[in-house]
Amino acid sequence: MAAAVETSPSLEILVREPEGYSIWNGPPFNNNNQPGIMLEKAPCTSAKFSEDGSRLMVTKSDSSTSVYDSRTLKEIRCFQIPNVAASALSPRGTYLQTFQKSTTPQEKNVVLWNIETGDPVYEQFQKNMTKATWPSIQFSSDEAVACRLATNEIQFFDAVDFSKGISHRLRIPGVAAVELSKAPGSHVAAFVPESKGSPASVQIYACGKELQSQPLARRSFFRCSTVQLNWNHGSTGLLVVVQSDVDKTNQSYYGESKLTYLTTDGTHEGLVPLRKEGPIHDVQWSYSGKEFAVVYGCILFCIIKDNNADCSNFGMLFDLADVAQTCELVGHLYAHKMVMPASATVFDKKCKPLLELGSGPYNTIRWNPKGKFLCVAGFGNLPGDMAFWDFVDKKQLGTTRAECSVTSEWSYDGRYFMTATTAPRLQVDNCIKIFHHNGSLCFKKMFDKLFQADWKPESPDKFGEIAELIKSVDSMKVEETKPRGQGSTSKKTASANPPAQKPAAYRPPHAKNAATVQAEVFSDNYGEMSKNALRNKKKREKQKEKKAAEAAAAADAT
C-alpha cells in the first residue's frame, strides 16, 4: 500500500485571475502552508483541463487557442480562430471543438480539429449555441463513441475517422436534448418536450446501429419544461431531474421538480421515493455508480408579528436582502430560521435508502471520488453551511461554513475539499479555501479578484486507499481577515473543527432591519428566537409601555 501512495500523482490547482492563469501544486503544502507555483501567471481569457487532465486548453485575447501538455506545460499547438465564441477539448484531449458566430448556413462555424496535426476533421453549421447544445459533438470518456444532436435525430460518427462523416442516424421526432453515457459510451438518453397535448418523455437507446430499433427504457412526464440527465459510471442507470416552470401546488416560487430513475435493462422506470415534498436541489452518483445522493425538500421562512406566527413561503433560496425588504414592507417583523429545511439521502441503485445525511439549509451534494466521504452544503444564496460524512462508517465527521462559495469540489485523491468565491458572481471577498475531509480548514487565500479555481483532473484509481492517504492530517485554523492586495495567510493551531464565522450581512438602504432578519433567519436553533430578536422584542415592549404611560399621564392632566 505504501508503494501505491508513493507512486500517486501530485495534486495541482489551476487559478485564474485578471492578469491570467497560474498552476499551483496542491496540498499538502510546505512548512509555511503555502503552495508552490508550477507555472507563473500567463495571460488568458479562459483555461480548462481535458476530462482526463492530460491537456490544458487556454484561450487568449487575440482569439488564439493554445493546447498544452499538462505534464510538461509545453505548448502542443496554437489555433488562430477569428471571432471564436466557445471552445472545448475532447475527454482525452485528442480533438479541439470550436464555435464561431455565423450569418449563413453556407458558413460552417463548428469545427473539430485534430490537435496533433492541426487539421480540421469535421465541419458543420450550427445556428446558435446554448448550454444544452454545446459542445455540439459529445464523446464518451474513452473517445470511442461520438454523436451530435440534429433536427429530429441523433447522428453518430466513426470516432477514429471523422472523414467518413455520419456513420448512422437515430430518428427521434422532436428531440431537444441528448446525453451520451461516458463510461462506457454504450447508451444515449434523449429528451422530447411536450407537444400538442402529448407528454414530454425521456428515452434510452443503445448506441450500436443494430440495437437502435426500440428504446430500452422510456418515461413520460406532464408539466415538464426542462430536464437534467445524469448517467452513472458503468452506464447502467440514468437519473432525470424533471423541472416545470410553474408549481401547481403553489409550494415553490421556482416551479416544481421531480426525480426519476431509469435503468438500461428496464428493471426500474419511475420516481425515486423521497420522504419529503419539494424541489430537487442537487443529485450526484458515487464514483462506483452503485449509489447516488440527493438533496431535496422545501425551504420555508417563518415570519413573526406581534407574537402571532404567520408562516409564509418566500420560495426556494431567497436572498437575504429580499427577505429583509419583505419584512420592511409589511411592518416591524422578525423572522425565524427556515422551518422546513432540505434533506439529503443516499440511495442504492435499486432506490432503497442507505443513509440519511440530516436536514439543514442545503442545496449542494459533493461525493468524494474515492467513494468514502460526502459533503452536503448550502451555497449560492444560502449561508454556506457544510457537513462532512463518512459513507462507509455512516457517521458525520464534522461541520463548518464557507460563506459565499461559488464553486466547490473534492480533490481527486479524496482527501481535500476546495471552495472558491469568484467573480463575476461576487465582486468582493474572492478567495480559495481548502478543507480536510473532516471539514477542518487547512488553507485560505484572499484575492482582489478571482475568476476560477479548479483541481487538475486525475483518475481516482491512481491514488492509494483513502485510509492510508489520510493517516496523518494536520488541521490548521486560518485568520478570516482580508489582507490588502493578493493577501497573505496566517495560521494558528486549532481544534479539528473550528467554529464557523458568520459573515456580515449586506444592508440595502430600504432594509433597516436587515441585520435583525439575518440573525434570526440563520439562528443556531430551528423555531427559536435569536438573541437579537429577543432584544428587539423587549425594546418594542418598553416603547409601548412608555407610550401608554405618557398617554395615561396626558389623560390625567386633562
C-alpha positions as CSV (number, residue, x, y, z in Angstrom):
1,M,0.0,0.0,0.0
2,A,2.9,2.4,0.8
3,A,4.2,1.9,-2.7
4,A,0.8,2.8,-4.2
5,V,0.8,6.0,-2.2
6,E,4.4,6.9,-3.2
7,T,3.7,6.5,-6.9
8,S,0.4,8.5,-6.8
9,P,0.4,11.7,-8.9
10,S,0.7,15.0,-7.1
11,L,-2.4,17.3,-6.9
12,E,-2.4,20.5,-8.9
13,I,-4.7,23.6,-9.0
14,L,-5.5,25.9,-11.9
15,V,-6.0,29.5,-10.6
16,R,-7.2,32.3,-13.0
17,E,-7.1,36.0,-12.1
18,P,-7.5,39.1,-14.2
19,E,-3.8,39.0,-15.1
20,G,-4.0,35.4,-16.3
21,Y,-3.8,31.8,-15.1
22,S,-1.2,30.0,-13.0
23,I,-0.7,26.4,-11.9
24,W,-0.1,25.6,-8.2
25,N,0.9,22.4,-6.7
26,G,-1.8,21.0,-4.4
27,P,-1.8,20.1,-0.7
28,P,-0.1,19.1,1.5
29,F,1.8,22.4,1.2
30,N,5.2,23.4,2.6
31,N,6.1,24.4,6.1
32,N,4.8,27.9,5.6
33,N,1.4,26.3,4.5
34,Q,1.9,28.0,1.0
35,P,1.5,26.3,-2.4
36,G,4.4,26.1,-4.8
37,I,3.9,27.8,-8.1
38,M,4.5,25.4,-11.0
39,L,3.6,28.0,-13.7
40,E,3.7,31.7,-13.2
41,K,0.8,33.8,-14.4
42,A,0.2,33.7,-18.2
43,P,-2.3,36.0,-20.0
44,C,-5.6,34.3,-21.0
45,T,-9.4,34.8,-21.1
46,S,-10.2,31.2,-20.3
47,A,-8.5,28.0,-19.3
48,K,-9.7,24.4,-18.9
49,F,-8.3,20.9,-18.5
50,S,-9.4,18.0,-20.6
51,E,-11.6,15.4,-18.7
52,D,-8.6,13.1,-18.1
53,G,-6.3,16.1,-17.2
54,S,-3.7,15.2,-19.9
55,R,-4.1,18.5,-21.7
56,L,-4.9,22.2,-20.9
57,M,-6.8,24.5,-23.3
58,V,-6.1,28.2,-23.0
59,T,-7.9,31.0,-24.9
60,K,-6.2,34.3,-25.3
61,S,-7.5,37.8,-26.0
62,D,-6.2,37.7,-29.6
63,S,-8.7,34.9,-30.5
64,S,-5.9,32.3,-30.4
65,T,-6.5,29.0,-28.6
66,S,-3.5,27.0,-27.4
67,V,-3.4,23.4,-26.2
68,Y,-0.7,22.4,-23.7
69,D,0.7,19.1,-22.4
70,S,-0.4,19.2,-18.7
71,R,2.7,17.2,-17.5
72,T,5.4,19.4,-19.2
73,L,3.2,22.6,-19.6
74,K,4.7,22.9,-23.1
75,E,2.5,24.1,-25.9
76,I,1.4,21.4,-28.4
77,R,-0.4,23.6,-30.9
78,C,-1.8,27.1,-31.2
79,F,-5.0,27.6,-33.3
80,Q,-5.8,31.1,-34.7
81,I,-9.6,31.2,-35.0
82,P,-11.1,34.7,-35.6
83,N,-14.2,35.5,-33.5
84,V,-14.2,32.3,-31.6
85,A,-17.1,32.2,-29.2
86,A,-16.6,28.9,-27.5
87,S,-14.1,26.0,-27.5
88,A,-13.9,22.6,-25.8
89,L,-11.5,19.7,-25.6
90,S,-12.5,16.1,-26.1
91,P,-12.2,13.9,-23.0
92,R,-8.7,12.6,-23.8
93,G,-7.5,15.8,-25.5
94,T,-7.4,14.4,-29.0
95,Y,-9.7,17.0,-30.5
96,L,-10.5,20.7,-30.1
97,Q,-14.0,21.8,-30.9
98,T,-14.7,25.5,-31.7
99,F,-17.7,27.6,-32.4
100,Q,-17.8,30.9,-34.3
101,K,-20.7,33.2,-34.9
102,S,-22.1,32.7,-38.4
103,T,-24.6,34.5,-40.5
104,T,-25.3,32.0,-43.3
105,P,-25.8,28.2,-43.4
106,Q,-23.1,28.0,-46.1
107,E,-20.5,29.1,-43.5
108,K,-19.6,26.0,-41.4
109,N,-19.0,27.6,-38.0
110,V,-18.5,24.5,-35.8
111,V,-15.1,22.8,-36.5
112,L,-13.5,19.8,-34.9
113,W,-9.7,20.0,-35.0
114,N,-7.1,17.2,-34.6
115,I,-4.7,18.7,-32.1
116,E,-1.7,16.6,-33.2
117,T,-1.9,17.6,-36.9
118,G,-3.7,20.9,-36.5
119,D,-6.1,19.9,-39.3
120,P,-9.9,20.2,-39.3
121,V,-11.5,16.7,-39.4
122,Y,-15.2,17.7,-39.3
123,E,-17.2,20.9,-40.0
124,Q,-20.8,21.8,-39.7
125,F,-23.2,24.7,-39.4
126,Q,-24.9,25.5,-36.1
127,K,-27.3,28.5,-35.9
128,N,-26.7,29.2,-32.2
129,M,-25.1,27.8,-29.1
130,T,-26.8,27.1,-25.8
131,K,-25.9,25.1,-22.7
132,A,-28.0,22.2,-24.0
133,T,-26.3,22.1,-27.4
134,W,-22.6,22.8,-26.5
135,P,-20.3,21.1,-27.1
136,S,-22.1,20.1,-30.3
137,I,-20.3,16.8,-30.6
138,Q,-20.4,14.6,-27.5
139,F,-17.7,12.0,-26.8
140,S,-17.6,9.0,-24.4
141,S,-14.8,9.2,-21.8
142,D,-12.6,6.9,-23.9
143,E,-13.5,8.8,-27.1
144,A,-14.7,5.5,-28.7
145,V,-18.2,6.9,-29.4
146,A,-19.2,10.3,-30.7
147,C,-22.6,11.8,-31.6
148,R,-24.4,15.1,-32.0
149,L,-28.0,16.4,-31.8
150,A,-29.6,17.3,-35.1
151,T,-33.2,18.2,-36.1
152,N,-35.4,15.2,-35.2
153,E,-32.4,12.8,-35.0
154,I,-29.1,11.9,-33.3
155,Q,-26.2,11.5,-35.6
156,F,-23.3,9.1,-34.8
157,F,-19.7,9.2,-36.1
158,D,-16.8,7.0,-36.5
159,A,-14.8,8.5,-33.7
160,V,-11.5,7.1,-35.1
161,D,-12.0,8.6,-38.6
162,F,-14.3,11.6,-38.8
163,S,-13.6,11.9,-42.6
164,K,-16.2,9.1,-43.1
165,G,-18.9,11.5,-41.9
166,I,-22.1,10.3,-40.3
167,S,-22.0,6.5,-39.7
168,H,-25.6,6.1,-38.7
169,R,-28.7,8.1,-37.5
170,L,-31.2,7.5,-34.8
171,R,-34.6,9.1,-35.7
172,I,-36.4,10.7,-32.8
173,P,-39.1,13.2,-33.8
174,G,-39.0,16.4,-31.7
175,V,-35.8,15.5,-29.8
176,A,-34.5,18.6,-28.0
177,A,-31.6,17.3,-25.8
178,V,-29.3,14.3,-25.7
179,E,-26.8,12.9,-23.2
180,L,-24.3,10.3,-24.1
181,S,-23.2,7.9,-21.3
182,K,-19.5,8.4,-20.6
183,A,-18.0,5.2,-19.2
184,P,-18.6,3.3,-21.3
185,G,-20.3,5.2,-24.2
186,S,-22.8,2.4,-24.7
187,H,-26.1,4.3,-24.4
188,V,-27.7,7.6,-25.2
189,A,-30.6,9.4,-23.5
190,A,-32.9,11.6,-25.5
191,F,-35.4,14.2,-24.2
192,V,-38.6,15.1,-26.2
193,P,-40.6,18.1,-24.9
194,E,-44.4,18.3,-24.6
195,S,-46.1,19.0,-28.0
196,K,-49.8,19.3,-29.0
197,G,-51.1,17.7,-25.8
198,S,-48.6,14.8,-25.9
199,P,-46.5,14.5,-22.7
200,A,-42.7,15.0,-22.7
201,S,-40.6,11.9,-22.5
202,V,-37.0,10.7,-21.8
203,Q,-35.9,7.6,-23.8
204,I,-32.8,5.4,-23.6
205,Y,-31.3,3.8,-26.7
206,A,-28.3,1.6,-27.2
207,C,-25.6,3.4,-29.3
208,G,-24.9,0.4,-31.6
209,K,-26.5,0.7,-35.1
210,E,-28.1,-2.7,-35.0
211,L,-29.5,-2.2,-31.5
212,Q,-31.4,1.1,-32.0
213,S,-34.8,-0.1,-33.3
214,Q,-36.6,0.4,-30.0
215,P,-35.9,2.3,-26.7
216,L,-34.6,0.2,-23.9
217,A,-36.4,2.4,-21.3
218,R,-38.9,5.3,-21.5
219,R,-40.6,7.6,-19.1
220,S,-43.3,10.2,-19.9
221,F,-44.0,13.5,-18.0
222,F,-46.6,16.2,-17.9
223,R,-45.8,19.7,-16.7
224,C,-42.2,19.3,-17.9
225,S,-40.2,22.3,-19.1
226,T,-36.6,21.1,-18.9
227,V,-34.7,18.0,-17.7
228,Q,-31.2,17.3,-16.3
229,L,-29.8,13.9,-17.4
230,N,-27.3,12.2,-15.1
231,W,-25.6,8.9,-16.2
232,N,-23.8,6.7,-13.7
233,H,-20.3,5.2,-14.1
234,G,-21.0,1.9,-15.9
235,S,-23.8,3.3,-18.0
236,T,-26.4,1.2,-16.3
237,G,-28.6,3.9,-14.7
238,L,-30.0,7.4,-15.6
239,L,-31.3,9.9,-13.1
240,V,-33.6,12.5,-14.6
241,V,-34.4,15.8,-12.8
242,V,-37.7,16.9,-14.3
243,Q,-38.4,20.7,-13.9
244,S,-41.5,22.7,-14.6
245,D,-41.7,26.5,-14.6
246,V,-44.9,26.5,-12.5
247,D,-45.7,24.6,-9.4
248,K,-49.4,23.7,-9.5
249,T,-49.4,23.1,-5.7
250,N,-48.0,26.6,-5.1
251,Q,-45.3,25.2,-2.8
252,S,-42.4,26.7,-4.5
253,Y,-41.8,30.1,-6.2
254,Y,-39.3,28.4,-8.5
255,G,-41.6,25.8,-10.0
256,E,-41.9,22.0,-9.5
257,S,-39.3,19.3,-9.8
258,K,-39.3,15.5,-9.6
259,L,-36.5,12.9,-9.7
260,T,-37.0,9.9,-11.9
261,Y,-34.7,6.8,-12.2
262,L,-34.4,4.6,-15.3
263,T,-32.1,1.6,-15.9
264,T,-30.8,0.3,-19.3
265,D,-32.0,-3.2,-18.5
266,G,-35.6,-1.9,-17.9
267,T,-35.8,-3.1,-14.3
268,H,-36.7,0.3,-13.0
269,E,-38.7,3.2,-14.6
270,G,-40.2,5.5,-12.0
271,L,-39.9,8.2,-9.4
272,V,-37.3,8.0,-6.7
273,P,-39.2,7.6,-3.3
274,L,-38.2,10.8,-1.4
275,R,-39.5,11.2,2.1
276,K,-40.3,14.9,1.7
277,E,-42.1,17.0,-0.8
278,G,-40.4,19.9,-2.5
279,P,-37.8,20.7,-5.2
280,I,-34.8,18.7,-6.1
281,H,-31.8,20.8,-5.3
282,D,-28.9,18.5,-6.4
283,V,-28.2,14.9,-7.3
284,Q,-24.9,13.1,-7.8
285,W,-23.8,9.5,-8.4
286,S,-20.9,7.9,-6.5
287,Y,-17.7,7.1,-8.4
288,S,-18.6,3.4,-8.4
289,G,-22.0,4.1,-9.9
290,K,-23.7,1.9,-7.3
291,E,-25.2,4.7,-5.2
292,F,-26.5,8.2,-5.6
293,A,-27.2,11.1,-3.2
294,V,-30.0,13.6,-3.4
295,V,-30.7,17.0,-1.7
296,Y,-34.4,17.8,-1.8
297,G,-37.3,19.4,0.0
298,C,-38.8,22.8,0.6
299,I,-37.2,25.7,2.4
300,L,-39.7,28.0,4.3
301,F,-39.2,31.1,6.3
302,C,-41.5,31.7,9.3
303,I,-42.3,35.4,9.8
304,I,-43.5,36.5,13.3
305,K,-45.5,39.7,14.1
306,D,-46.9,40.7,17.5
307,N,-46.2,37.2,18.9
308,N,-48.5,35.6,16.3
309,A,-46.9,33.2,13.9
310,D,-47.6,33.8,10.2
311,C,-45.7,31.2,8.2
312,S,-45.1,32.5,4.7
313,N,-43.4,30.6,1.8
314,F,-40.9,33.0,0.3
315,G,-39.9,30.2,-2.1
316,M,-36.6,28.4,-2.5
317,L,-33.3,30.1,-1.9
318,F,-34.3,33.8,-1.5
319,D,-31.6,36.3,-1.0
320,L,-31.3,37.8,2.5
321,A,-31.8,41.3,1.1
322,D,-35.1,40.1,-0.4
323,V,-36.2,38.7,3.0
324,A,-35.2,42.0,4.7
325,Q,-37.1,44.1,2.1
326,T,-40.2,41.9,2.6
327,C,-40.0,42.4,6.3
328,E,-39.6,46.2,5.9
329,L,-42.7,46.4,3.6
330,V,-45.1,44.5,5.9
331,G,-44.1,46.1,9.2
332,H,-41.7,45.6,12.1
333,L,-41.2,41.9,11.7
334,Y,-38.5,39.5,12.6
335,A,-38.0,36.0,11.2
336,H,-37.4,32.5,12.4
337,K,-34.9,30.3,10.7
338,M,-36.3,28.1,7.9
339,V,-38.8,25.7,9.5
340,M,-38.7,23.1,6.7
341,P,-35.0,22.6,5.9
342,A,-33.9,20.5,2.9
343,S,-33.0,16.8,3.4
344,A,-30.2,14.7,2.0
345,T,-30.4,10.9,1.4
346,V,-28.1,8.3,-0.1
347,F,-29.8,5.6,-2.2
348,D,-28.6,2.3,-3.8
349,K,-29.2,1.5,-7.4
350,K,-32.5,-0.1,-6.5
351,C,-33.7,3.2,-5.0
352,K,-33.5,1.9,-1.4
353,P,-32.4,4.5,1.2
354,L,-28.9,3.6,2.6
355,L,-28.1,6.7,4.7
356,E,-29.8,9.9,5.9
357,L,-27.4,12.9,5.8
358,G,-29.6,15.1,8.0
359,S,-31.5,18.3,7.3
360,G,-30.5,21.9,7.0
361,P,-30.0,24.9,4.7
362,Y,-28.6,22.7,2.0
363,N,-28.7,22.7,-1.8
364,T,-25.5,21.0,-2.9
365,I,-24.1,17.5,-2.6
366,R,-20.5,16.5,-3.5
367,W,-19.3,12.9,-3.4
368,N,-15.7,12.1,-2.7
369,P,-14.1,10.5,-5.8
370,K,-12.9,7.5,-3.7
371,G,-16.4,6.9,-2.6
372,K,-15.9,7.1,1.2
373,F,-16.8,10.8,2.0
374,L,-19.6,13.2,1.1
375,C,-20.1,16.9,1.7
376,V,-23.6,18.3,1.9
377,A,-23.7,22.1,1.7
378,G,-25.8,25.2,1.2
379,F,-24.1,27.6,-1.3
380,G,-25.4,30.4,-3.6
381,N,-27.9,32.4,-1.6
382,L,-27.6,30.1,1.4
383,P,-25.1,30.8,4.2
384,G,-22.5,28.2,3.3
385,D,-23.1,25.5,5.9
386,M,-21.2,22.3,5.2
387,A,-21.5,18.8,6.8
388,F,-18.9,16.1,6.1
389,W,-19.9,12.5,6.2
390,D,-18.2,9.1,6.2
391,F,-20.4,7.0,4.0
392,V,-18.6,3.7,4.7
393,D,-18.8,4.1,8.5
394,K,-22.1,6.0,8.3
395,K,-21.2,8.9,10.6
396,Q,-20.8,12.6,10.5
397,L,-17.2,13.8,10.6
398,G,-17.6,17.5,11.2
399,T,-19.4,20.7,10.2
400,T,-18.1,24.1,9.1
401,R,-19.0,27.0,6.9
402,A,-17.7,28.5,3.6
403,E,-19.7,31.7,3.0
404,C,-20.5,33.0,-0.5
405,S,-18.9,30.0,-2.2
406,V,-19.5,29.9,-6.0
407,T,-17.7,26.6,-6.8
408,S,-16.8,23.5,-4.8
409,E,-15.2,20.2,-5.5
410,W,-13.2,17.3,-3.9
411,S,-9.6,16.7,-4.9
412,Y,-9.2,13.5,-7.0
413,D,-7.3,11.7,-4.2
414,G,-10.3,12.2,-2.0
415,R,-8.5,14.0,0.9
416,Y,-9.4,17.6,0.4
417,F,-12.4,19.8,-0.4
418,M,-11.9,23.1,-2.1
419,T,-14.4,26.0,-2.3
420,A,-13.9,29.3,-4.2
421,T,-15.6,32.7,-4.2
422,T,-15.2,34.0,-7.7
423,A,-16.1,36.9,-10.0
424,P,-18.2,37.9,-11.8
425,R,-20.8,36.2,-9.5
426,L,-19.3,38.0,-6.5
427,Q,-17.0,41.0,-6.8
428,V,-15.8,41.1,-3.2
429,D,-14.2,38.7,-0.7
430,N,-12.9,36.5,-3.5
431,C,-10.9,33.6,-2.0
432,I,-9.9,30.0,-2.2
433,K,-10.5,27.7,0.8
434,I,-9.3,24.1,1.1
435,F,-10.6,21.8,3.8
436,H,-9.6,18.4,5.1
437,H,-12.0,15.5,4.6
438,N,-13.5,16.1,8.1
439,G,-14.2,19.8,7.5
440,S,-11.2,21.4,9.2
441,L,-9.7,24.3,7.3
442,C,-6.2,23.8,6.2
443,F,-5.6,26.7,3.7
444,K,-7.1,30.0,2.7
445,K,-6.0,32.7,0.3
446,M,-7.7,36.0,-0.5
447,F,-7.7,37.7,-3.9
448,D,-8.6,41.2,-5.2
449,K,-10.4,39.3,-7.9
450,L,-10.5,35.6,-8.7
451,F,-12.2,34.1,-11.8
452,Q,-11.5,30.4,-11.4
453,A,-10.0,27.7,-9.2
454,D,-10.0,24.0,-10.5
455,W,-8.3,20.8,-9.5
456,K,-6.4,19.2,-12.3
457,P,-8.3,16.0,-13.1
458,E,-6.8,12.7,-12.3
459,S,-8.2,9.2,-12.2
460,P,-9.1,8.4,-8.6
461,D,-7.7,4.9,-9.3
462,K,-4.2,6.3,-9.5
463,F,-4.3,7.1,-5.8
464,G,-3.9,4.7,-2.8
465,E,-6.7,3.7,-0.5
466,I,-8.2,6.7,1.4
467,A,-7.4,5.2,4.8
468,E,-3.7,5.3,4.0
469,L,-3.9,8.7,2.4
470,I,-5.5,10.4,5.4
471,K,-3.4,8.7,8.1
472,S,-1.9,11.9,9.2
473,V,-3.9,15.1,9.0
474,D,-2.7,18.4,10.3
475,S,-5.6,20.8,10.9
476,M,-4.8,24.5,10.8
477,K,-7.0,27.5,11.5
478,V,-6.6,30.4,9.2
479,E,-7.5,34.0,10.1
480,E,-10.6,35.2,8.3
481,T,-9.5,38.8,7.9
482,K,-9.0,40.1,4.3
483,P,-5.5,41.5,3.7
484,R,-4.5,44.0,1.1
485,G,-3.7,43.0,-2.5
486,Q,-3.3,39.4,-3.1
487,G,-3.4,38.8,0.7
488,S,-1.4,36.6,2.9
489,T,-2.4,33.8,5.2
490,S,-1.6,33.3,8.9
491,K,-2.4,30.3,10.9
492,K,-2.9,29.1,14.5
493,T,-3.2,25.6,15.8
494,A,-6.9,24.9,16.5
495,S,-9.3,22.0,17.1
496,A,-10.2,19.7,14.2
497,N,-13.4,21.6,13.5
498,P,-13.0,25.3,14.1
499,P,-16.3,27.2,14.7
500,A,-17.8,28.7,11.6
501,Q,-17.6,32.5,11.4
502,K,-20.8,34.3,10.4
503,P,-20.4,36.8,7.6
504,A,-21.5,40.4,7.9
505,A,-24.9,41.0,6.3
506,Y,-25.4,43.2,3.2
507,R,-27.7,46.0,4.3
508,P,-29.6,47.7,1.5
509,P,-30.9,51.3,2.0
510,H,-34.5,50.1,2.1
511,A,-34.0,47.4,4.7
512,K,-33.0,49.0,8.1
513,N,-33.7,45.8,9.9
514,A,-31.8,43.5,7.6
515,A,-29.3,42.6,10.3
516,T,-32.1,41.6,12.6
517,V,-33.7,39.5,9.9
518,Q,-30.5,37.7,9.0
519,A,-29.6,37.0,12.6
520,E,-33.0,35.4,13.2
521,V,-33.3,33.6,9.9
522,F,-29.9,31.9,10.4
523,S,-30.0,31.5,14.1
524,D,-28.5,28.4,15.7
525,N,-31.8,26.7,16.6
526,Y,-34.8,26.0,14.4
527,G,-38.0,27.6,15.6
528,E,-36.4,29.6,18.4
529,M,-35.8,33.4,18.6
530,S,-32.3,34.6,18.4
531,K,-30.7,36.9,21.0
532,N,-31.1,39.9,18.6
533,A,-34.8,39.1,18.1
534,L,-35.4,38.9,21.9
535,R,-33.6,42.1,22.5
536,N,-35.6,43.9,19.8
537,K,-38.8,42.5,21.2
538,K,-38.0,43.8,24.7
539,K,-37.2,47.2,23.2
540,R,-40.6,47.3,21.4
541,E,-42.4,46.3,24.6
542,K,-40.6,49.0,26.6
543,Q,-41.5,51.6,23.9
544,K,-45.2,50.5,24.1
545,E,-45.2,50.8,27.9
546,K,-43.6,54.2,27.7
547,K,-46.2,55.5,25.1
548,A,-49.0,54.0,27.2
549,A,-47.7,55.8,30.3
550,E,-47.4,59.1,28.5
551,A,-50.9,58.8,27.1
552,A,-52.2,58.0,30.6
553,A,-50.4,61.0,32.1
554,A,-51.8,63.3,29.4
555,A,-55.3,62.0,30.1
556,D,-54.9,62.7,33.8
557,A,-53.7,66.2,33.1
558,T,-56.8,67.0,31.1
